[in-house]
Amino acid sequence: MRFLYILGFLGLFFCAVLKPTASRATHVRAGEITTKRISQTSLTYRITFTAYFDEVKGKPAADQAENYTFCFGDGTTADVRRSGRTYINGRTSSVNSYTVIHTYPGPGTYTIGVTVPNRNADTKNLPPAATSDQIRFFVSTTIYINAALLTNSTPVMLNPPLDSGRVGQKFCHNPAAFDADGDSLAYRLSVPQTSLTDNGCVGRAIPSYQDPTRFGSVREDGGTPASFSINPKTGELCWDSPGEIGQFNFAFIVEEWRNGVLIGEITRDMQIIVVDNRNLRPIIQPIPDLCVEAGALITQPITATDPDGQRVIIAGFGGVFNIGADRQPLPANELIPPAYARLINGDIIQNQPATATFSWQTSCNQIRQAPYDVTFKVTDVPTRPTPALTSFQTFRIQIVGPSIKNLTARPTATANGRAIQLSWSPYSCGNPGTFITIYRKEGCEDRPVPPCTTGVPPGYTRIAQVPVTATTYTDTSSLRRGVAYAYRLVAVYPDVNGGSNGGVSLASNQACLNLPLLAPVITQVTVDSTREVNGQITVRWTRPIGLNPGDLGGPYQYRLQRATGLTGTDFTPLATINTTLNPTAPDTLFVDRGTSTSALNTTANPYRYRLEFFYTDAATQQLTRLDVTEAASSVRLSATPANRQVTLAWQANVPWSNDARVHDVYRSRSGPNGPFNKIREVTVQTQPYSFTDDGSDTFTADGNTSRVLSADSSYCYRVMTRGQYTDTQLARLGVLLN
């Protein structure tokens, strides 16, 4: 009796060992981990493990899957209880949420991992398939924590990772990943992982994993070899095509990028079931990408058909719906600010051809640099027991900020000099933190901007930033008279975390202005007398073209300065002339004969002049410089004798152009005091200008002085240039003679 008792005890013991408990039985099909930072002041994150359970064969285990161990990547762990369970796919599967709040000790890179003791059985590419339920399920997510990322969230995947495929037909799945921060997403294939213990924190690739292409060699179109790939931009994963029936698991990684820097990645482990029923997958019509200004109502029909004539269901996935993978509404503002998109006639069975309407009233608080991806899924409804098949289309929507309207530019002046006043209509689009950036370029060429192109076209330089509430700006930065300036404005939006990832608006209209001259303009620098000591130069200028008597404050004053050389910059005071800007006053001319301390040697040197203009400041009653002219030099002429000819060369450094004009050449045979006869009208091109005198005189109106040049004679020459300002404001000054 004692012997039998012992045997019975051992029998019970062996039964306990050989029969797995419900909690360790086959049940987990797929899953991933997501995170969201929930504090601005601490590194506190809400971490969620989303698990997809088999609710048919694995229901007892799914019922008991109340908690799992989270490894936070900082050396700590926590036992986390289930917070939600929603049945999907006709209650054959469930979406389970395990959520915990965790605070990290400091910046760094952390890999969060969760192990589930059992996958489900009969996974064909995890051989031996019959015991695949003995392989632990492990997924991880890596986050990079630093201050610059602010309250960053990982992307979420809104389309459940459970689908069916058919032998010989291309299978595709799109996770409908969405990043609430507007970060860029990239996708790559991975390998399902396992861990060494039931509460393991470190994953490793399953050694026995086999690529799906080992279970089929022919593509849907009959070509070879079969392929298994993921689109790195859209995340659409395709197996073209399955060659065997069965259950398969594979994994992929979603990378999160910001400004070219990888800031996190999520691994999704997913499962499909391949069948060989006579069923063709449904077809969803392609949907072109769309770009709209914030505030537009989007109404986009979605059409689907089925080659077998079966009824279909059209569903939509994406952050714009603010609905989770369990098809339940998420808390307000969880993914995007309202209003949320709707899919009219979505998620219902329809006869084919079926149509659903995507409707979204966009708003300014939904502007971001990244587009919104909406994934549409069409599922056929075959008769039982044939499994349903699916197809996907991605609808990419770019919401851009409207342009700033009615930008104008007008000339003005400040105490610091010339200025341009910009004005525009009030702008109210964008989240708090939006500001306006002002750009400028020289020249008024206005090339068309392609539709939906944000930011300013090439060629502009950023000059200022103002609050979004501003409607004016005065530009005083390095403005040059006679130059046309073009301006454009854009609004710059913050991202949802207050960073700079929100993008920019469409560019405003271009406002262009030829800066009026609030200072005089030099029109003449003529050498009257060429001497080593007592040379003489006449300088003339205009009154300020853009300024009227009474503007700013009088009295006004001109201060003439002189420098030596064509490019001289050693300007010294030469004359001070008070003026009331009376048009009849003789105050726009000065004859320079040199001074007792600065002789005018016009034989050896050219000279350069500039004029400062002063007004009387109303507050201080002090003379204040408003502007200074562009400098202008005298004409410098040189002569090089040769055999019976003399080659002349001349140039001037002036703010107007003497190019492509007729210049007059004068010659004296009797010395520098003349008389000088005009001998040639020379059409010049660019500096330095030149002419070779062979003794002939082609201008005989003042007498014909033609004679062969002789080596024992002296000849003196003068040149009169003609020029004109190229700026349209100054061209009306006419031809300038010097």
Sequence and secondary structure as in RCSB ss.txt:
>XXXX:A:sequence
MRFLYILGFLGLFFCAVLKPTASRATHVRAGEITTKRISQTSLTYRITFTAYFDEVKGKPAADQAENYTFCFGDG
TTADVRRSGRTYINGRTSSVNSYTVIHTYPGPGTYTIGVTVPNRNADTKNLPPAATSDQIRFFVSTTIYINAALL
TNSTPVMLNPPLDSGRVGQKFCHNPAAFDADGDSLAYRLSVPQTSLTDNGCVGRAIPSYQDPTRFGSVREDGGTP
ASFSINPKTGELCWDSPGEIGQFNFAFIVEEWRNGVLIGEITRDMQIIVVDNRNLRPIIQPIPDLCVEAGALITQ
PITATDPDGQRVIIAGFGGVFNIGADRQPLPANELIPPAYARLINGDIIQNQPATATFSWQTSCNQIRQAPYDVT
FKVTDVPTRPTPALTSFQTFRIQIVGPSIKNLTARPTATANGRAIQLSWSPYSCGNPGTFITIYRKEGCEDRPVP
PCTTGVPPGYTRIAQVPVTATTYTDTSSLRRGVAYAYRLVAVYPDVNGGSNGGVSLASNQACLNLPLLAPVITQV
TVDSTREVNGQITVRWTRPIGLNPGDLGGPYQYRLQRATGLTGTDFTPLATINTTLNPTAPDTLFVDRGTSTSAL
NTTANPYRYRLEFFYTDAATQQLTRLDVTEAASSVRLSATPANRQVTLAWQANVPWSNDARVHDVYRSRSGPNGP
FNKIREVTVQTQPYSFTDDGSDTFTADGNTSRVLSADSSYCYRVMTRGQYTDTQLARLGVLLN
>XXXX:A:secstr
 HHHHHHHHHHHHHHHHHS  GGGSS EEEEEEEEEE  SSS EEEEEEEEEEESSTTHHHHHH  EEEEE SSS
 EEEEEEEEEEEETTTTEEEEEEEEEEE SSSEEEEEEEEES B S BTTSSSGGGGGGS EEEEEEEEE GGG 
S B  EE S SEEEEETTS EEE   EE TT  EEEEEEE  EE SSTT S  EE TT   GGGG    TTS SS
 EEEE TTT  EEEE   S EEEEEEEEEEEEETTEEEEEEEEEEEEEEE  S    EE     EEEETT EEEE
EEEEE TT  EEEEEEESGGGTB TTS B  TTSSS SS  EEET SSEE SSEEEEEEEE  GGG  SS EEEE
EEEEEE STTS   EEEEEEEEEEE       EEEEEEETTEEEEEEE      S TT EEEEEEEES       
TT BB  TT EEEEEEETT  EEEE SS  TT EEEEEEEEE   TTSSS S B B    EEEE   SS  EEEE
EEEE  SSB EEEEEE   TT  TTSS S EEEEEEEEESTT    EEEEEEEE   TTSS SEEEE   SSS B
 TTT  EEEEEEEEEE TTT  EEEEEE   EE  EEEEEEETTEEEEEEE   SSB TTSEEEEEEESS TT  
 EEEEEEE  SSSEEEEE S     TT        TT   EEEEE EEB  SHHHHTT  EE 
